[in-house]
Amino acid sequence: MKKIMATLCLLAGLFSNISAQNIPQKLEELMSAYAQNREFNGTVLIAKGGRILLEKGYGYQNLEKKLNNTSATLYPIASITKTFTATLILKLAELKQLSLQDKLSKYYPDFPKGDSITIENLLTHTSGIFNYTEDNNFMHNESGKPASEQKILSLFKNKPLDFSPGKGWNYSNSGFSVLGYIIEKVTKMSYYSAIRKYLFTPVTMYNSGFDFVGLPIDKKAIGYYSDSGKDYNKQGPLEDSSVVFAAGAIYSSVGDLYKWHQALQNNLIISKNMMDKAYTPFMKNYGYGWIIDSLYHKRIVSHSGGLPGYRSNFARIVEDDVCIILLNNTEIPGLGMITNNLLAVLYNQPYKLPTQKKSISLDKKILERYVGTYEVTKQPLKIEFKIEDNRLVAYPFRGPRSILAATDESHFFDIEQEQIEISFEKDETGNYNKLILDFSGNKRTGIRVQ
């Protein structure tokens, strides 16, 4: 009996080891499938327990010159910048150079209602300050030009607050820009110099910076967008670093961002107590510069980013030293879904390889069955469906439109992100008043509300 038990234990250990060895292969298989399906075009780094399991570039960093993305390619990381801005604010708080309860009026005495807005409110998107990137006229016409502090402040300073400070939540790039200006006032140096001194240099992030526009063409990824479908071949406009500033100005590589992960894991910048506070949801699912979620009973701290022609995602499971970095130079919308499938591989959970779907054309009378607004449970999410150019188009409230393609009379998929599937069902009245929204196996039910 003892011999049998020993043999079983040996076999169990062997199979476990084989499974662990297969993980890098499965990660590569999954990312290659996304790349072949034109759902990823960029560079990925995946690590667990201090071991890099996959670090590779996919697709072109420069379509015109046929230069491939590599592990060294530089990308603007957009709103992942917020993790750096927030960490430096927390560092300055630990150095007693500021307090999270400082009022905005301490730094801007004439800021309307500045005596009721705290630094903590700015960090957690609970200040109520208008998000200046929603000023379409400015973003379309002036975001590529250098902008002064005065210019940026003028975009939101005198606008009414969205809500009383601390009483609501609304993602605000304005709040993080103000944090960048506060960093300048406290440190007596530029935001860029302060980030280099306190963060980049100690972490040896020598391939990160701010002037993405000025980088040599062979080092950086050109950002591409598409008018429809997955034909990403048009260059997106570059936004000036002084415009996106402390909310989104940093460029980096997957290697440097992995160093950032390691520094945070080892509490090299700020204390563990402060990091734990940063990872605690303050309101909604946002902490101090981090989005907090869970999957497979594991806490995920992350941040995503988006600029014209670029998408990025930086996700970490602190307890297991897991880090997933996706830097993409096309406006592919599904990096969060890719991240979840990569985590499924790491934690031996079910996942599906992306496949190209075949679509059919439907008569307009069939499409008219589904026109209307549906409310999806457990989100909450409302989606309006319209017909445009004889195609069904989905308009999520507070989200970008999605063109849908049909696989039969009642089943559709997003042509840009094929793993998002929508099927319509009849209710007890015989009308198509129900839908099933399927995010790569994660299903939600929706009901027509108008």
C-alpha positions as CSV (number, residue, x, y, z in Angstrom):
1,M,0.0,0.0,0.0
2,K,2.8,2.4,0.9
3,K,4.4,1.7,-2.5
4,I,1.1,2.4,-4.3
5,M,0.6,5.7,-2.4
6,A,4.2,6.8,-3.2
7,T,3.7,6.0,-6.9
8,L,0.4,7.9,-7.0
9,C,2.1,10.9,-5.3
10,L,5.0,10.7,-7.8
11,L,2.5,10.6,-10.8
12,A,0.5,13.5,-9.3
13,G,3.7,15.6,-9.0
14,L,4.7,14.6,-12.5
15,F,1.4,15.6,-14.1
16,S,1.4,18.9,-12.1
17,N,4.9,19.6,-13.4
18,I,3.8,18.8,-17.0
19,S,0.8,21.1,-16.7
20,A,3.0,23.9,-15.4
21,Q,5.4,23.4,-18.3
22,N,2.5,23.6,-20.7
23,I,1.4,27.0,-19.4
24,P,3.9,29.1,-21.5
25,Q,2.9,27.1,-24.6
26,K,-0.8,27.7,-23.9
27,L,-0.3,31.4,-23.4
28,E,1.6,31.6,-26.7
29,E,-1.1,29.6,-28.4
30,L,-3.8,32.0,-27.1
31,M,-1.9,35.2,-28.0
32,S,-1.1,33.9,-31.4
33,A,-4.7,33.1,-32.0
34,Y,-5.7,36.7,-31.0
35,A,-3.0,38.1,-33.3
36,Q,-4.1,35.9,-36.2
37,N,-7.7,36.9,-35.6
38,R,-6.6,40.6,-35.6
39,E,-7.7,41.0,-32.0
40,F,-4.2,41.9,-30.8
41,N,-1.4,43.8,-32.4
42,G,1.3,44.8,-29.9
43,T,3.6,43.4,-27.2
44,V,2.7,41.1,-24.2
45,L,4.5,40.2,-21.0
46,I,3.0,37.6,-18.6
47,A,4.8,36.6,-15.4
48,K,4.0,34.6,-12.3
49,G,6.1,34.1,-9.2
50,G,9.0,36.1,-10.5
51,R,9.2,34.0,-13.7
52,I,8.4,35.5,-17.1
53,L,6.2,33.0,-19.0
54,L,5.7,35.0,-22.2
55,E,7.3,38.1,-23.6
56,K,6.7,38.7,-27.2
57,G,5.6,41.2,-29.9
58,Y,2.9,40.5,-32.5
59,G,2.1,42.3,-35.7
60,Y,3.6,45.5,-37.0
61,Q,4.9,48.4,-34.9
62,N,5.1,50.4,-38.2
63,L,2.8,49.1,-41.0
64,E,4.4,51.3,-43.7
65,K,7.9,50.3,-42.9
66,K,7.0,46.7,-42.1
67,L,8.7,46.9,-38.8
68,N,7.5,44.2,-36.3
69,N,6.5,44.8,-32.7
70,T,9.1,43.4,-30.3
71,S,9.6,43.1,-26.6
72,A,11.6,46.4,-26.8
73,T,8.9,48.4,-28.7
74,L,7.8,51.6,-26.9
75,Y,4.1,52.5,-26.5
76,P,2.2,55.3,-24.9
77,I,0.6,53.6,-21.9
78,A,-2.2,56.3,-21.5
79,S,-4.1,56.0,-18.3
80,I,-1.8,53.4,-16.8
81,T,0.1,56.6,-16.0
82,K,-2.4,57.1,-13.2
83,T,-0.7,54.3,-11.2
84,F,2.5,56.3,-11.3
85,T,0.9,59.7,-10.4
86,A,-1.1,58.1,-7.5
87,T,2.0,56.3,-6.2
88,L,4.1,59.5,-6.2
89,I,1.3,61.3,-4.3
90,L,1.3,58.5,-1.7
91,K,5.1,58.7,-1.5
92,L,4.9,62.4,-0.8
93,A,2.3,61.7,1.8
94,E,4.6,59.3,3.5
95,L,7.4,61.9,3.4
96,K,5.0,64.3,5.1
97,Q,5.2,66.7,2.2
98,L,1.4,66.6,1.8
99,S,-1.6,65.0,3.3
100,L,-4.4,63.1,1.5
101,Q,-6.8,65.2,3.4
102,D,-5.3,68.5,2.1
103,K,-7.9,70.7,0.6
104,L,-7.5,71.8,-3.0
105,S,-7.8,75.4,-1.8
106,K,-4.4,74.9,-0.1
107,Y,-2.8,74.8,-3.6
108,Y,-5.4,76.8,-5.5
109,P,-7.0,79.4,-3.2
110,D,-9.3,80.6,-5.9
111,F,-10.5,77.2,-7.1
112,P,-14.4,77.2,-6.8
113,K,-15.4,74.9,-3.9
114,G,-11.7,74.0,-3.4
115,D,-12.2,74.0,0.3
116,S,-14.4,70.9,0.0
117,I,-12.3,68.9,-2.4
118,T,-9.4,66.8,-1.0
119,I,-6.4,65.2,-2.6
120,E,-8.1,61.9,-1.7
121,N,-11.1,62.9,-3.8
122,L,-8.8,63.6,-6.7
123,L,-7.1,60.2,-6.4
124,T,-10.4,58.3,-6.3
125,H,-12.4,60.2,-8.9
126,T,-14.8,61.5,-6.3
127,S,-14.1,65.2,-6.6
128,G,-17.0,65.9,-9.0
129,I,-14.6,67.9,-11.2
130,F,-15.6,67.9,-14.9
131,N,-13.5,65.5,-17.0
132,Y,-11.8,67.8,-19.6
133,T,-11.3,65.0,-22.1
134,E,-15.1,65.1,-22.7
135,D,-14.6,68.6,-24.2
136,N,-14.8,67.3,-27.8
137,N,-13.9,70.7,-29.4
138,F,-10.7,70.9,-27.4
139,M,-9.7,67.3,-27.9
140,H,-10.4,67.3,-31.6
141,N,-8.8,70.6,-32.4
142,E,-6.2,71.4,-29.8
143,S,-5.0,68.2,-28.0
144,G,-2.0,67.9,-30.3
145,K,-0.6,71.2,-29.3
146,P,1.3,72.1,-26.1
147,A,-0.9,73.3,-23.3
148,S,0.0,75.3,-20.2
149,E,-1.3,74.6,-16.7
150,Q,-3.5,77.7,-17.1
151,K,-5.0,76.4,-20.3
152,I,-5.8,72.9,-18.9
153,L,-7.3,74.4,-15.7
154,S,-9.5,76.7,-17.8
155,L,-11.2,73.6,-19.3
156,F,-12.8,72.6,-16.1
157,K,-12.1,75.0,-13.2
158,N,-15.3,77.1,-13.6
159,K,-17.6,74.4,-14.7
160,P,-20.2,73.2,-12.3
161,L,-19.2,70.1,-10.3
162,D,-20.9,66.8,-11.4
163,F,-21.8,66.2,-7.8
164,S,-20.8,67.3,-4.3
165,P,-17.2,66.1,-3.5
166,G,-17.2,62.6,-1.9
167,K,-20.9,62.0,-2.7
168,G,-20.5,60.4,-6.2
169,W,-18.0,58.9,-8.6
170,N,-17.1,59.9,-12.1
171,Y,-13.8,59.1,-13.9
172,S,-12.0,62.4,-14.3
173,N,-8.7,62.9,-16.1
174,S,-9.0,66.5,-14.8
175,G,-8.5,65.3,-11.2
176,F,-5.2,63.5,-12.1
177,S,-4.0,66.5,-14.0
178,V,-4.5,68.6,-10.9
179,L,-2.6,66.0,-8.9
180,G,0.3,66.4,-11.4
181,Y,0.3,70.2,-10.8
182,I,0.2,69.6,-7.0
183,I,3.3,67.4,-7.3
184,E,5.1,70.2,-9.1
185,K,4.1,72.7,-6.3
186,V,5.2,70.3,-3.5
187,T,8.5,69.1,-5.1
188,K,9.5,72.4,-6.7
189,M,10.3,70.5,-9.9
190,S,8.3,69.5,-13.0
191,Y,6.0,66.5,-12.9
192,Y,8.2,64.7,-15.4
193,S,11.4,65.3,-13.3
194,A,9.6,64.3,-10.1
195,I,8.4,61.0,-11.7
196,R,12.0,60.3,-12.9
197,K,13.5,61.1,-9.5
198,Y,11.1,59.2,-7.2
199,L,10.0,56.4,-9.5
200,F,11.8,55.8,-12.8
201,T,15.3,56.0,-11.5
202,P,14.9,53.9,-8.3
203,V,13.1,51.2,-10.4
204,T,15.7,51.5,-13.3
205,M,13.0,52.2,-15.8
206,Y,15.4,53.6,-18.4
207,N,13.1,52.9,-21.4
208,S,10.2,55.1,-20.1
209,G,9.5,58.8,-20.5
210,F,7.0,61.4,-21.7
211,D,7.9,62.8,-25.1
212,F,6.6,60.0,-27.2
213,V,6.2,62.3,-30.3
214,G,10.0,62.9,-30.2
215,L,11.1,59.3,-30.1
216,P,13.0,57.8,-33.1
217,I,10.6,56.2,-35.5
218,D,12.3,52.8,-35.2
219,K,11.8,52.6,-31.5
220,K,8.1,53.4,-31.1
221,A,4.8,51.8,-32.2
222,I,2.7,53.8,-34.6
223,G,-1.0,53.8,-33.5
224,Y,-3.7,52.8,-36.0
225,Y,-7.4,52.9,-36.1
226,S,-10.1,51.6,-38.4
227,D,-13.3,53.1,-39.8
228,S,-15.0,49.7,-39.5
229,G,-14.1,46.1,-38.8
230,K,-10.6,45.1,-38.1
231,D,-8.9,46.9,-40.9
232,Y,-6.6,49.0,-38.7
233,N,-4.5,51.0,-41.2
234,K,-5.1,54.7,-40.5
235,Q,-2.8,56.5,-38.2
236,G,-4.3,58.1,-35.1
237,P,-3.5,61.7,-34.1
238,L,-0.9,62.0,-31.3
239,E,-1.9,64.0,-28.2
240,D,0.7,66.3,-26.7
241,S,2.2,65.1,-23.4
242,S,1.3,68.5,-21.7
243,V,-2.4,67.8,-22.5
244,V,-2.6,64.2,-21.2
245,F,0.0,65.1,-18.6
246,A,-0.3,63.3,-15.2
247,A,-3.4,61.5,-16.4
248,G,-1.8,59.7,-19.4
249,A,1.6,61.1,-20.6
250,I,3.9,58.2,-19.9
251,Y,5.4,55.9,-22.6
252,S,7.0,52.6,-21.7
253,S,7.9,49.1,-22.7
254,V,6.6,45.8,-21.3
255,G,10.0,45.2,-19.6
256,D,9.9,48.5,-17.8
257,L,6.3,48.0,-16.7
258,Y,7.3,44.6,-15.3
259,K,10.0,46.4,-13.3
260,W,7.3,48.7,-12.0
261,H,5.3,45.6,-11.0
262,Q,8.3,44.1,-9.2
263,A,9.0,47.4,-7.3
264,L,5.3,47.6,-6.2
265,Q,5.4,43.9,-5.2
266,N,8.5,44.4,-3.0
267,N,7.2,47.8,-1.5
268,L,10.3,49.6,-2.8
269,I,8.6,52.9,-3.3
270,I,6.0,53.1,-0.5
271,S,5.1,50.9,2.5
272,K,3.0,47.8,2.3
273,N,0.3,49.5,4.5
274,M,0.0,52.4,2.0
275,M,-0.1,50.0,-1.0
276,D,-2.8,48.0,0.7
277,K,-4.8,51.2,1.1
278,A,-4.2,52.0,-2.6
279,Y,-5.6,48.6,-3.5
280,T,-8.8,49.1,-1.4
281,P,-11.9,50.3,-3.3
282,F,-12.8,53.8,-2.1
283,M,-16.0,54.1,-4.2
284,K,-17.2,51.9,-7.1
285,N,-14.3,49.6,-7.7
286,Y,-11.5,52.3,-7.7
287,G,-8.9,52.8,-5.1
288,Y,-5.9,55.2,-5.2
289,G,-5.1,55.0,-8.9
290,W,-6.1,51.3,-9.2
291,I,-9.1,49.5,-10.5
292,I,-9.9,46.6,-8.1
293,D,-11.8,43.5,-9.2
294,S,-11.8,39.8,-8.7
295,L,-11.6,36.6,-10.7
296,Y,-11.3,33.0,-9.7
297,H,-11.4,34.2,-6.0
298,K,-8.3,36.3,-6.6
299,R,-8.1,40.1,-6.2
300,I,-7.0,41.8,-9.4
301,V,-5.5,45.3,-9.3
302,S,-5.2,46.9,-12.7
303,H,-5.5,49.9,-14.9
304,S,-6.2,50.2,-18.6
305,G,-5.4,53.0,-21.0
306,G,-6.5,54.3,-24.4
307,L,-5.3,57.0,-26.8
308,P,-6.1,57.5,-30.5
309,G,-4.5,54.4,-32.1
310,Y,-3.5,52.7,-28.8
311,R,-4.9,50.5,-26.1
312,S,-3.2,49.1,-23.0
313,N,-3.9,47.0,-19.9
314,F,-1.8,46.3,-16.8
315,A,-3.2,43.7,-14.5
316,R,-1.7,42.2,-11.3
317,I,-2.7,39.6,-8.7
318,V,-0.5,40.7,-5.8
319,E,-1.0,37.6,-3.6
320,D,0.4,35.3,-6.4
321,D,2.9,37.8,-7.9
322,V,1.0,37.6,-11.3
323,C,1.5,40.3,-13.8
324,I,-0.1,40.7,-17.3
325,I,1.0,43.6,-19.5
326,L,-0.7,44.2,-22.9
327,L,0.4,47.1,-25.0
328,N,-1.4,47.4,-28.3
329,N,-1.0,49.9,-31.2
330,T,-4.4,49.5,-32.7
331,E,-7.7,50.6,-31.2
332,I,-8.8,47.0,-30.4
333,P,-11.4,47.2,-27.6
334,G,-11.0,43.8,-26.0
335,L,-7.8,43.8,-23.9
336,G,-9.7,43.2,-20.7
337,M,-11.3,40.1,-22.2
338,I,-7.8,38.9,-23.4
339,T,-6.5,39.5,-19.9
340,N,-9.2,37.3,-18.4
341,N,-8.5,34.5,-20.8
342,L,-4.8,34.7,-20.0
343,L,-5.7,34.4,-16.3
344,A,-7.8,31.4,-17.1
345,V,-4.7,29.7,-18.5
346,L,-2.7,30.6,-15.5
347,Y,-5.3,29.3,-13.1
348,N,-6.3,26.2,-15.1
349,Q,-9.8,27.5,-15.9
350,P,-11.9,27.0,-19.1
351,Y,-11.3,29.4,-22.0
352,K,-11.9,29.5,-25.7
353,L,-9.5,30.3,-28.5
354,P,-10.8,33.1,-30.7
355,T,-12.0,31.9,-34.1
356,Q,-13.0,33.8,-37.2
357,K,-16.8,33.7,-37.6
358,K,-18.7,33.6,-40.8
359,S,-21.5,36.1,-41.2
360,I,-24.7,36.2,-43.3
361,S,-26.9,39.1,-44.6
362,L,-30.3,39.5,-43.1
363,D,-33.4,41.2,-44.5
364,K,-34.2,44.6,-42.9
365,K,-37.5,43.2,-41.7
366,I,-35.7,40.6,-39.6
367,L,-33.3,43.2,-38.1
368,E,-36.3,45.4,-37.2
369,R,-37.4,42.8,-34.6
370,Y,-34.4,43.8,-32.4
371,V,-34.5,47.6,-32.7
372,G,-34.9,49.1,-29.3
373,T,-33.3,49.5,-25.9
374,Y,-32.4,46.6,-23.6
375,E,-31.3,46.6,-20.0
376,V,-28.7,44.0,-19.1
377,T,-28.8,42.6,-15.6
378,K,-25.9,42.5,-13.1
379,Q,-24.1,45.4,-14.9
380,P,-26.2,47.6,-14.9
381,L,-26.0,48.3,-18.7
382,K,-28.3,49.7,-21.2
383,I,-27.8,49.0,-24.9
384,E,-29.8,50.6,-27.8
385,F,-29.9,48.7,-31.1
386,K,-30.4,50.6,-34.4
387,I,-30.2,49.7,-38.0
388,E,-27.5,51.5,-40.1
389,D,-26.6,50.5,-43.6
390,N,-28.7,47.4,-43.3
391,R,-26.7,46.3,-40.3
392,L,-27.6,46.0,-36.6
393,V,-25.6,48.4,-34.5
394,A,-25.3,48.4,-30.7
395,Y,-25.0,51.7,-28.8
396,P,-24.1,51.0,-25.1
397,F,-25.0,53.9,-22.9
398,R,-21.7,55.7,-22.1
399,G,-19.8,53.5,-24.5
400,P,-18.7,53.3,-28.2
401,R,-20.9,51.9,-30.9
402,S,-20.4,48.3,-32.1
403,I,-21.4,47.0,-35.6
404,L,-22.9,43.5,-35.4
405,A,-22.7,40.7,-37.9
406,A,-25.3,37.9,-38.0
407,T,-24.5,34.2,-38.0
408,D,-28.2,33.3,-38.3
409,E,-31.5,35.1,-37.8
410,S,-31.2,35.7,-34.1
411,H,-27.4,35.4,-33.3
412,F,-24.9,38.2,-33.8
413,F,-21.3,39.0,-32.9
414,D,-19.2,42.2,-32.7
415,I,-17.2,42.5,-35.9
416,E,-14.3,44.1,-34.0
417,Q,-14.4,41.8,-31.0
418,E,-15.8,38.5,-32.2
419,Q,-15.9,36.9,-28.7
420,I,-18.7,39.3,-27.8
421,E,-21.9,37.6,-28.9
422,I,-25.5,38.7,-28.7
423,S,-28.5,36.4,-29.2
424,F,-32.1,37.5,-29.2
425,E,-34.9,35.3,-27.7
426,K,-38.7,35.4,-27.7
427,D,-40.5,35.9,-24.5
428,E,-44.0,34.6,-23.5
429,T,-45.6,37.1,-25.8
430,G,-43.8,35.6,-28.8
431,N,-41.8,38.8,-29.4
432,Y,-38.0,39.2,-29.3
433,N,-37.8,41.1,-26.0
434,K,-34.9,39.2,-24.4
435,L,-31.3,38.9,-25.2
436,I,-28.2,37.0,-24.0
437,L,-25.0,38.9,-23.9
438,D,-22.0,36.6,-24.0
439,F,-18.5,37.9,-23.1
440,S,-16.3,34.9,-24.0
441,G,-18.5,32.5,-22.0
442,N,-19.6,35.1,-19.3
443,K,-23.3,35.4,-20.0
444,R,-25.7,38.1,-19.0
445,T,-29.5,38.4,-19.7
446,G,-31.1,41.5,-21.0
447,I,-34.8,42.6,-21.2
448,R,-36.3,45.2,-23.6
449,V,-37.2,48.4,-21.8
450,Q,-38.4,50.4,-24.8
